[in-house]
Amino acid sequence: MTRSLLLLLGAAVAGGGAVVGVYGLRAGLETALLLLAAGGPGLIAAHVAARRRRALRLSRQFSVASGAALGSILAATVAAAILMFVSDQDAVMICVITVFAGVVAVRSAQLLGSGVLADVERVRRGLDAVAEGRRDMLVHTGGTDELSRLAAAADAMVARLAAEEARREAAERARRDLVAAASHDLRTPIASLRLMSDAIGDNLVDEHTRHRYHRAMQTNIEALSRLIDDLFELSSLEAGEITWSMKHVQLAELIDEAIAAMRPQAVAKRVAVRAELHEPIAPARADPEKLQRVLFNLIQNAIRHTPADGSVTVRAEGSPTGVEIEVADTGHGVDPADRACVFEAFYRAGPDKSRSTPGAGLGLAISRSIIEAHGGRIWLESEGVGTQVRFSLPLARTLLEDRQPDIQR
């Protein structure tokens, strides 16, 4: 209210000042008082309407504003005609012109107001549709004003809501699939253990079979232990509950150690495993233990899917942003339909979807989580024979860090 009174007073003084220069001080004062008297009621009416805005439709608010402006103009015109002692004909003519101008102004305000009301109604209908569950609703206002930006913000909100719901649905499906896959991989060895344990407990087998069952039970227990450890590691990685010991890692040494550790398994399956490092590789910034786990997972997975007399090759090379390492095999490759899912937990590609072979399908999922936690990425190459899994790592920032203790984060 104070700002409106100051505005009214300033406008009245400015109008009176303009008259002083032509008709003198008295005429200026009368003009200022006239403007104050004519504009005061209109502003008061506008303030009353503003206080009751929540109870008035926008069309009523436009009408009040137009009426206040027209009333102020008409009152000022009538008072000026009387004070200036003009003839009745002149006074009537001035009033007619004023009313005519006011009607045009009111109609102009209605036209503009109707567009605003229509845009508001579109936004309301769009939000009502969203509340009813629709996510394909777009609000079109056909303009570039504030209401158009409001509609664009509403559309962006709906898009984010749809994406978040899709993400939650995907996470829920993944959770159900994870539980189902884990249940399957747990149920099979547990059922086998139960049968063999019952047979041994009931003395239904001879000594030779008893020893054979004992070895099989140990194998199943080790498989269960590995599965539980993998599940715990994957959940800890995804929850960010792992402590990372980051340092400069000489990749050539790490790759040689990984190949040496995997060579007995490769020899047993008659698969050649070798490294191809044709140039000095810059050190990467990584947790060596976790990076070793990634190499183990990828090489073991490649050996498992490579037929006898095949080969597995580990390559490393520099890139503009870091270092890239590739584990390639000469197996049957990954079907195009499976490529987008191979890094998901418990997913098995190709003919092994029945889950009849060893392994829980967590190796690639754990590898992805480890690489992404390092700020890199892991993917399948689309060219060549067999399968090529490639991942990137950031380079070590400065050589000075080699002399500093491990960084825990």
C-alpha positions as CSV (number, residue, x, y, z in Angstrom):
1,M,0.0,0.0,0.0
2,T,2.8,2.4,0.9
3,R,4.4,2.0,-2.6
4,S,1.1,2.7,-4.3
5,L,0.6,5.9,-2.2
6,L,4.1,7.1,-3.0
7,L,3.5,6.3,-6.7
8,L,0.2,8.2,-6.6
9,L,1.7,11.1,-4.8
10,G,4.7,11.3,-7.2
11,A,2.5,11.1,-10.3
12,A,0.2,13.9,-8.9
13,V,3.1,16.2,-8.0
14,A,4.6,15.6,-11.5
15,G,1.3,16.4,-13.1
16,G,0.9,19.5,-11.0
17,G,4.5,20.6,-11.8
18,A,3.8,20.4,-15.5
19,V,0.8,22.6,-15.1
20,V,2.7,25.2,-13.0
21,G,4.9,26.1,-15.8
22,V,1.8,27.0,-18.0
23,Y,-0.9,28.2,-15.7
24,G,0.8,29.2,-12.4
25,L,1.3,27.7,-8.9
26,R,-2.4,27.7,-7.9
27,A,-3.4,25.8,-11.0
28,G,-0.6,23.4,-10.4
29,L,-1.8,22.7,-6.8
30,E,-5.4,22.3,-7.9
31,T,-4.3,19.8,-10.6
32,A,-2.2,17.8,-8.1
33,L,-5.2,17.6,-5.7
34,L,-7.5,16.7,-8.5
35,L,-5.2,13.8,-9.6
36,L,-4.9,12.6,-6.0
37,A,-8.7,12.6,-5.6
38,A,-9.3,10.9,-8.9
39,G,-6.6,8.2,-8.6
40,G,-7.0,7.4,-4.9
41,P,-10.3,5.4,-5.1
42,G,-9.0,3.4,-8.1
43,L,-5.9,2.4,-6.2
44,I,-7.8,1.5,-3.1
45,A,-10.2,-0.7,-5.2
46,A,-7.2,-2.4,-6.8
47,H,-5.6,-3.1,-3.3
48,V,-8.9,-4.5,-2.0
49,A,-9.1,-6.8,-5.1
50,A,-5.5,-7.8,-4.6
51,R,-6.2,-8.8,-1.0
52,R,-9.1,-10.9,-2.2
53,R,-7.2,-12.3,-5.2
54,R,-7.4,-15.9,-4.1
55,A,-11.2,-15.6,-4.1
56,L,-11.4,-13.9,-7.5
57,R,-11.0,-15.5,-10.9
58,L,-8.4,-13.9,-13.2
59,S,-11.2,-12.5,-15.4
60,R,-12.6,-10.6,-12.4
61,Q,-9.2,-9.3,-11.5
62,F,-8.7,-8.0,-15.0
63,S,-12.2,-6.3,-14.8
64,V,-11.3,-4.7,-11.5
65,A,-8.0,-3.3,-12.8
66,S,-9.7,-2.0,-16.0
67,G,-12.6,-0.5,-14.1
68,A,-10.2,1.2,-11.6
69,A,-8.3,2.8,-14.5
70,L,-11.4,3.8,-16.4
71,G,-13.0,5.3,-13.2
72,S,-9.9,7.3,-12.4
73,I,-9.8,8.7,-15.9
74,L,-13.5,9.6,-16.0
75,A,-13.4,11.2,-12.5
76,A,-10.4,13.3,-13.4
77,T,-12.0,14.4,-16.7
78,V,-15.3,15.4,-15.1
79,A,-13.5,17.3,-12.3
80,A,-11.2,19.0,-14.7
81,A,-14.1,20.1,-16.9
82,I,-15.9,21.6,-13.9
83,L,-12.9,23.3,-12.5
84,M,-11.9,24.8,-15.8
85,F,-15.4,26.2,-16.2
86,V,-15.7,24.9,-19.7
87,S,-19.1,24.8,-21.4
88,D,-21.5,21.9,-20.9
89,Q,-21.0,20.8,-24.5
90,D,-17.2,20.7,-24.0
91,A,-17.6,18.7,-20.8
92,V,-19.9,16.2,-22.4
93,M,-17.6,15.8,-25.4
94,I,-14.6,15.2,-23.1
95,C,-16.5,12.6,-21.1
96,V,-17.6,10.9,-24.3
97,I,-14.1,10.7,-25.6
98,T,-12.9,9.5,-22.2
99,V,-15.5,6.8,-22.0
100,F,-14.8,5.7,-25.5
101,A,-11.1,5.4,-24.8
102,G,-11.8,3.5,-21.6
103,V,-14.0,1.1,-23.5
104,V,-11.3,0.4,-26.0
105,A,-8.8,0.0,-23.2
106,V,-11.1,-2.4,-21.3
107,R,-11.7,-4.5,-24.4
108,S,-8.0,-4.6,-25.1
109,A,-7.4,-5.8,-21.6
110,Q,-10.0,-8.5,-22.0
111,L,-8.4,-9.7,-25.3
112,L,-5.0,-10.0,-23.6
113,G,-6.6,-11.5,-20.5
114,S,-8.4,-14.1,-22.5
115,G,-5.1,-15.4,-23.9
116,V,-3.6,-15.5,-20.5
117,L,-6.7,-17.3,-19.1
118,A,-6.5,-19.8,-22.0
119,D,-2.8,-20.5,-21.3
120,V,-3.5,-21.0,-17.6
121,E,-6.3,-23.4,-18.4
122,R,-4.0,-25.4,-20.7
123,V,-1.4,-25.7,-17.9
124,R,-4.1,-26.7,-15.5
125,R,-5.5,-29.4,-17.8
126,G,-2.0,-30.7,-18.4
127,L,-1.2,-31.0,-14.7
128,D,-4.6,-32.7,-14.1
129,A,-3.6,-35.3,-16.8
130,V,-0.3,-35.8,-15.1
131,A,-2.0,-36.3,-11.8
132,E,-4.2,-39.0,-13.4
133,G,-1.2,-40.9,-14.5
134,R,-0.4,-39.7,-18.0
135,R,3.2,-39.0,-18.9
136,D,2.9,-38.1,-22.6
137,M,1.1,-34.8,-21.9
138,L,2.7,-31.7,-23.4
139,V,1.5,-28.2,-22.6
140,H,1.4,-25.9,-25.6
141,T,0.7,-22.2,-24.9
142,G,1.8,-20.9,-28.4
143,G,3.8,-18.0,-27.0
144,T,7.1,-17.0,-25.5
145,D,5.9,-15.2,-22.4
146,E,6.2,-16.2,-18.8
147,L,3.3,-18.6,-19.1
148,S,5.0,-20.3,-22.0
149,R,8.1,-20.7,-19.8
150,L,5.9,-22.0,-17.0
151,A,4.4,-24.6,-19.5
152,A,7.9,-25.6,-20.6
153,A,9.0,-26.0,-17.0
154,A,5.9,-28.2,-16.4
155,D,6.8,-30.3,-19.5
156,A,10.4,-30.7,-18.2
157,M,9.0,-31.7,-14.8
158,V,6.8,-34.4,-16.4
159,A,9.7,-35.7,-18.5
160,R,11.9,-35.9,-15.3
161,L,9.0,-37.6,-13.5
162,A,8.6,-40.1,-16.4
163,A,12.3,-40.8,-16.5
164,E,12.4,-41.3,-12.7
165,E,9.5,-43.7,-12.8
166,A,11.1,-45.6,-15.7
167,R,14.3,-45.8,-13.7
168,R,12.4,-47.0,-10.6
169,E,10.6,-49.6,-12.7
170,A,13.8,-50.8,-14.3
171,A,15.5,-51.0,-10.8
172,E,12.5,-52.9,-9.5
173,R,12.6,-55.3,-12.4
174,A,16.4,-55.7,-12.0
175,R,15.9,-56.4,-8.3
176,R,13.3,-59.1,-9.0
177,D,15.5,-60.6,-11.7
178,L,18.5,-60.5,-9.3
179,V,16.5,-62.2,-6.5
180,A,15.3,-64.8,-9.0
181,A,18.7,-65.5,-10.4
182,A,20.4,-65.6,-6.9
183,S,17.6,-67.9,-5.7
184,H,18.3,-70.2,-8.7
185,D,22.1,-70.2,-8.2
186,L,21.6,-70.8,-4.5
187,R,18.9,-73.5,-4.8
188,T,20.9,-75.8,-7.1
189,P,24.0,-76.4,-4.9
190,I,21.9,-76.4,-1.7
191,A,19.6,-79.1,-3.2
192,S,22.6,-81.1,-4.2
193,L,24.2,-80.7,-0.8
194,R,20.9,-81.8,0.9
195,L,20.6,-85.0,-1.2
196,M,24.2,-86.0,-0.7
197,S,24.1,-85.2,3.1
198,D,20.9,-87.2,3.5
199,A,22.5,-90.1,1.6
200,I,25.6,-90.0,3.8
201,G,23.6,-89.6,7.0
202,D,21.3,-92.5,6.2
203,N,24.3,-94.8,5.2
204,L,22.9,-95.3,1.8
205,V,26.2,-95.1,0.0
206,D,29.5,-97.1,0.1
207,E,32.8,-95.7,1.2
208,H,34.0,-94.8,-2.4
209,T,30.7,-92.9,-3.1
210,R,31.0,-91.3,0.3
211,H,34.4,-89.8,-0.7
212,R,33.0,-88.8,-4.1
213,Y,30.1,-87.0,-2.4
214,H,32.4,-85.3,0.0
215,R,34.5,-83.8,-2.8
216,A,31.3,-82.7,-4.6
217,M,30.0,-81.2,-1.4
218,Q,33.2,-79.2,-1.0
219,T,32.9,-78.0,-4.6
220,N,29.3,-76.8,-4.0
221,I,30.3,-75.1,-0.7
222,E,33.1,-73.3,-2.5
223,A,30.6,-72.2,-5.2
224,L,28.2,-71.0,-2.6
225,S,30.9,-69.1,-0.8
226,R,32.1,-67.4,-4.0
227,L,28.5,-66.5,-4.9
228,I,27.9,-64.9,-1.5
229,D,31.2,-63.1,-1.6
230,D,30.4,-61.8,-5.1
231,L,26.9,-60.6,-4.0
232,F,28.4,-58.9,-1.0
233,E,31.1,-57.2,-3.1
234,L,28.6,-56.1,-5.8
235,S,26.2,-54.6,-3.2
236,S,29.1,-52.8,-1.5
237,L,30.3,-51.4,-4.8
238,E,26.9,-50.1,-5.8
239,A,26.3,-48.6,-2.3
240,G,29.7,-46.9,-2.4
241,E,30.8,-48.6,0.8
242,I,34.2,-49.7,-0.4
243,T,37.4,-48.0,0.6
244,W,39.7,-47.4,-2.4
245,S,43.5,-47.3,-2.1
246,M,44.4,-45.2,-5.1
247,K,48.0,-45.1,-6.4
248,H,50.0,-45.1,-9.7
249,V,49.7,-48.6,-11.2
250,Q,52.2,-50.0,-13.7
251,L,49.8,-51.8,-16.0
252,A,52.3,-54.0,-17.7
253,E,53.3,-55.6,-14.4
254,L,49.7,-56.0,-13.3
255,I,48.7,-57.6,-16.7
256,D,51.6,-60.1,-16.5
257,E,50.6,-61.1,-12.9
258,A,47.0,-61.6,-14.0
259,I,48.0,-63.8,-16.9
260,A,50.3,-65.8,-14.8
261,A,47.6,-66.4,-12.2
262,M,45.1,-67.5,-14.9
263,R,47.6,-69.7,-16.9
264,P,46.9,-73.0,-15.1
265,Q,43.2,-72.7,-15.8
266,A,43.9,-71.8,-19.5
267,V,46.3,-74.8,-19.8
268,A,43.7,-77.1,-18.4
269,K,41.3,-76.0,-21.2
270,R,44.1,-75.8,-23.8
271,V,43.6,-72.1,-24.4
272,A,46.6,-69.9,-25.0
273,V,46.8,-66.7,-22.9
274,R,49.2,-63.9,-23.8
275,A,49.8,-60.2,-23.6
276,E,50.5,-57.8,-26.4
277,L,52.1,-54.6,-25.1
278,H,54.0,-53.0,-28.0
279,E,54.8,-49.7,-26.4
280,P,55.5,-48.3,-23.0
281,I,52.2,-47.8,-21.2
282,A,51.8,-44.7,-18.9
283,P,50.8,-45.5,-15.3
284,A,47.1,-45.3,-14.5
285,R,45.6,-44.0,-11.3
286,A,43.8,-47.0,-9.8
287,D,43.4,-49.3,-6.9
288,P,45.7,-52.2,-7.9
289,E,43.8,-54.9,-6.0
290,K,40.4,-53.9,-7.5
291,L,42.0,-53.5,-11.0
292,Q,43.5,-57.0,-10.6
293,R,40.0,-58.3,-9.8
294,V,38.7,-56.8,-13.1
295,L,41.5,-58.5,-15.1
296,F,40.9,-61.8,-13.3
297,N,37.2,-61.6,-14.1
298,L,37.6,-60.7,-17.8
299,I,40.4,-63.2,-18.5
300,Q,38.6,-66.0,-16.6
301,N,35.4,-65.2,-18.5
302,A,37.3,-65.2,-21.8
303,I,38.9,-68.6,-21.1
304,R,35.5,-70.1,-20.1
305,H,33.9,-69.0,-23.5
306,T,36.9,-69.9,-25.7
307,P,37.0,-73.4,-27.2
308,A,40.1,-75.7,-27.0
309,D,43.1,-74.5,-29.1
310,G,41.7,-70.9,-29.0
311,S,43.4,-67.9,-27.5
312,V,42.9,-65.0,-25.1
313,T,44.9,-61.8,-25.7
314,V,45.3,-58.9,-23.3
315,R,46.2,-55.6,-24.9
316,A,46.9,-52.1,-23.5
317,E,47.4,-48.8,-25.2
318,G,47.3,-45.1,-24.5
319,S,44.4,-43.0,-25.5
320,P,43.9,-39.2,-25.5
321,T,42.2,-39.2,-22.1
322,G,43.9,-42.2,-20.4
323,V,44.7,-45.8,-20.9
324,E,42.6,-48.5,-22.6
325,I,42.9,-52.3,-21.8
326,E,41.3,-55.0,-24.0
327,V,40.7,-58.6,-23.2
328,A,39.9,-60.4,-26.5
329,D,39.2,-64.1,-27.1
330,T,38.6,-66.3,-30.2
331,G,35.3,-67.7,-28.9
332,H,31.9,-67.5,-30.5
333,G,31.3,-63.9,-29.6
334,V,28.3,-62.2,-28.1
335,D,24.9,-62.2,-29.9
336,P,23.8,-58.7,-30.9
337,A,20.6,-59.2,-28.9
338,D,22.7,-59.8,-25.7
339,R,25.3,-57.0,-26.1
340,A,23.3,-54.4,-24.1
341,C,22.8,-56.7,-21.2
342,V,26.1,-58.5,-20.7
343,F,27.2,-56.1,-17.8
344,E,24.0,-56.7,-15.8
345,A,24.2,-58.8,-12.7
346,F,23.4,-62.5,-13.2
347,Y,22.9,-62.1,-16.9
348,R,24.2,-64.9,-19.1
349,A,24.4,-64.5,-22.9
350,G,24.0,-67.1,-25.6
351,P,23.1,-70.7,-25.0
352,D,24.1,-70.6,-21.3
353,K,20.9,-68.7,-20.3
354,S,19.7,-71.9,-18.7
355,R,22.4,-71.4,-16.1
356,S,23.8,-74.9,-16.4
357,T,27.5,-74.0,-16.3
358,P,29.6,-72.7,-13.3
359,G,29.6,-69.1,-12.5
360,A,26.8,-66.8,-11.3
361,G,27.1,-64.1,-14.0
362,L,28.4,-61.4,-11.6
363,G,31.9,-61.0,-12.9
364,L,31.1,-58.4,-15.6
365,A,28.7,-56.5,-13.3
366,I,31.4,-56.3,-10.6
367,S,34.0,-55.3,-13.2
368,R,31.7,-52.5,-14.5
369,S,31.1,-51.1,-11.0
370,I,34.9,-51.1,-10.3
371,I,35.8,-49.4,-13.5
372,E,33.1,-46.8,-13.2
373,A,34.2,-46.1,-9.7
374,H,37.6,-45.3,-11.1
375,G,36.1,-42.7,-13.5
376,G,36.5,-45.0,-16.5
377,R,34.0,-47.0,-18.6
378,I,33.8,-50.6,-19.9
379,W,32.2,-51.8,-23.1
380,L,32.1,-54.4,-25.8
381,E,34.0,-53.8,-29.1
382,S,31.8,-54.5,-32.1
383,E,34.5,-55.7,-34.5
384,G,36.7,-58.7,-34.9
385,V,36.3,-62.4,-34.2
386,G,35.1,-63.6,-30.8
387,T,34.5,-61.2,-27.9
388,Q,36.5,-58.0,-27.1
389,V,35.9,-56.4,-23.8
390,R,37.6,-53.0,-23.4
391,F,37.8,-50.6,-20.5
392,S,39.4,-47.3,-19.9
393,L,41.2,-45.8,-16.9
394,P,42.3,-42.2,-16.2
395,L,46.1,-41.5,-16.3
396,A,48.0,-40.7,-13.2
397,R,47.9,-37.0,-12.7
398,T,51.5,-36.2,-11.6
399,L,54.6,-38.2,-11.0
400,L,54.9,-36.6,-7.6
401,E,52.0,-38.8,-6.4
402,D,54.2,-41.9,-6.8
403,R,56.2,-40.7,-3.8
404,Q,53.1,-40.1,-1.7
405,P,51.3,-42.6,0.5
406,D,48.1,-44.4,-0.7
407,I,45.1,-42.1,-0.9
408,Q,42.0,-43.5,0.9
409,R,38.6,-42.4,-0.3
